[in-house]
């Protein structure tokens, strides 16, 4: 199955494999948090407070807010990672999952304050992949979006 991407034909299976691999990485990331759930909130609090020096200047105010309300973010981050990971692996509402994942990775990058093309910072790679997945029908191959598209072919979320 090929799909149109800016008037070019793109085969669906490489994008599906990329989607599944990235979703698996999200699930690996959340598994550590879930395995150490009792220590995770305090660890996040310390990380938020320590990151304020490295963060981009425009983002430091939000980090202060997040540090003051770290218990909320201690649940939102793993919940977001879990939902994005499951949705990408299963290929269900893939475009929405990619958009939510992109939002989360952008926040992680802002917090780190790293150069975009820094080879030790993988956020730039995740940003590019998630951006590409947002604009393709990556869940329609090897994913449940195939069935959603049969029901509603022009759905924006799949």
VMD Tcl script that draws the C-alpha trace (Angstrom):
set ca {
  {0.00 0.00 0.00}
  {1.42 3.37 -1.01}
  {0.23 6.73 0.19}
  {0.64 10.26 -1.11}
  {3.01 12.49 0.83}
  {3.39 15.94 -0.75}
  {2.53 14.43 -4.16}
  {5.08 11.63 -3.81}
  {4.16 7.98 -3.40}
  {5.43 6.56 -0.12}
  {5.30 2.89 0.78}
  {3.49 2.32 4.08}
  {5.45 -0.52 5.64}
  {8.72 1.38 6.39}
  {6.68 4.05 8.17}
  {4.78 1.34 10.04}
  {8.03 -0.24 11.21}
  {9.34 3.16 12.28}
  {6.05 3.82 14.13}
  {6.19 0.46 15.93}
  {9.87 0.88 16.86}
  {9.29 4.36 18.23}
  {6.21 3.21 20.13}
  {8.29 0.43 21.67}
  {10.85 3.00 22.84}
  {8.06 4.97 24.53}
  {6.97 1.79 26.32}
  {10.53 1.06 27.44}
  {10.80 4.63 28.76}
  {7.61 4.34 30.80}
  {8.45 0.85 32.11}
  {11.27 2.22 34.27}
  {8.95 4.78 35.80}
  {6.28 2.19 36.48}
  {8.82 -0.27 37.93}
  {10.02 2.37 40.41}
  {6.72 4.13 40.91}
  {7.31 4.88 44.59}
  {10.57 6.77 43.85}
  {9.45 8.36 40.57}
  {7.71 11.49 41.92}
  {10.67 12.49 44.11}
  {13.07 11.75 41.27}
  {11.06 13.92 38.91}
  {10.97 16.73 41.47}
  {14.74 16.67 41.80}
  {15.18 16.53 38.03}
  {12.84 19.49 37.49}
  {14.67 21.60 40.06}
  {18.09 20.63 38.69}
  {17.08 21.25 35.06}
  {16.20 24.91 35.51}
  {19.84 25.98 34.95}
  {20.19 24.08 31.66}
  {16.68 24.79 30.32}
  {15.99 27.34 27.64}
  {15.32 30.73 29.20}
  {11.72 30.97 28.00}
  {10.97 27.60 29.62}
  {12.33 28.22 33.13}
  {9.10 29.74 34.42}
  {7.16 26.66 33.42}
  {9.75 24.42 35.10}
  {9.21 26.34 38.34}
  {5.48 25.75 38.00}
  {6.05 22.04 37.23}
  {8.40 21.67 40.21}
  {5.78 23.19 42.51}
  {3.16 20.79 41.15}
  {5.43 17.82 40.53}
  {2.92 15.23 41.77}
  {0.56 16.10 38.90}
  {3.39 15.82 36.38}
  {4.59 12.60 38.02}
  {1.33 11.05 36.82}
  {0.93 12.96 33.54}
  {4.35 12.05 32.13}
  {4.06 8.25 32.51}
  {0.42 8.33 31.45}
  {1.36 10.25 28.32}
  {4.30 7.95 27.56}
  {2.13 4.87 28.06}
  {-0.68 6.16 25.83}
  {1.69 7.31 23.08}
  {3.59 4.02 23.20}
  {0.50 1.83 23.04}
  {-1.12 3.92 20.31}
  {2.00 3.89 18.14}
  {2.64 0.16 18.59}
  {-0.97 -0.73 17.82}
  {-1.29 1.90 15.11}
  {-4.47 3.37 16.55}
  {-5.11 7.13 16.20}
  {-1.50 7.29 15.11}
  {-1.52 10.92 14.02}
  {-2.89 12.03 17.38}
  {-0.35 9.83 19.20}
  {2.46 11.36 17.14}
  {1.20 14.88 17.93}
  {1.01 14.15 21.68}
  {4.44 12.51 21.55}
  {5.85 15.50 19.69}
  {4.43 17.85 22.33}
  {6.03 15.77 25.09}
  {9.44 15.51 23.38}
  {9.48 19.24 22.69}
  {8.93 19.82 26.41}
  {11.72 17.37 27.29}
  {14.05 19.17 24.86}
  {13.13 22.62 26.23}
  {13.89 21.33 29.72}
  {17.33 20.02 28.69}
  {18.24 23.19 26.79}
  {20.38 21.16 24.39}
  {21.38 22.16 20.88}
  {18.97 20.66 18.37}
  {21.61 18.79 16.36}
  {23.70 17.70 19.36}
  {24.65 14.04 18.70}
  {24.20 13.16 22.39}
  {20.63 14.50 22.34}
  {18.16 12.09 20.74}
  {15.24 14.48 21.10}
  {15.93 15.97 17.67}
  {15.62 12.54 16.06}
  {12.38 11.81 17.91}
  {11.02 15.23 16.92}
  {11.73 14.60 13.24}
  {10.23 11.08 13.30}
  {7.10 12.15 15.18}
  {6.67 15.13 12.86}
  {6.83 12.79 9.85}
  {4.40 10.31 11.44}
  {1.93 13.13 12.12}
  {1.64 13.84 8.41}
  {1.41 10.29 7.13}
  {-1.12 7.51 7.44}
  {1.42 5.36 9.26}
  {-1.21 3.47 11.29}
  {-3.06 2.23 8.24}
  {-0.36 -0.38 7.55}
  {0.15 -3.00 10.27}
  {-2.17 -0.99 12.52}
  {-5.71 -0.59 13.73}
  {-6.06 2.71 11.89}
  {-6.69 0.58 8.81}
  {-10.07 -0.41 10.24}
  {-10.86 3.14 11.38}
  {-10.06 4.39 7.88}
  {-12.45 1.85 6.37}
  {-15.23 3.32 8.50}
  {-14.23 6.96 8.05}
  {-11.63 7.35 5.27}
  {-10.94 11.05 5.80}
  {-10.35 10.91 9.57}
  {-7.65 13.35 10.67}
  {-6.49 11.20 13.59}
  {-5.61 8.18 11.47}
}
mol new
graphics top color blue
foreach p $ca { graphics top sphere $p radius 0.5 }
foreach p [lrange $ca 0 end-1] q [lrange $ca 1 end] { graphics top cylinder $p $q radius 0.2 }
display resetview
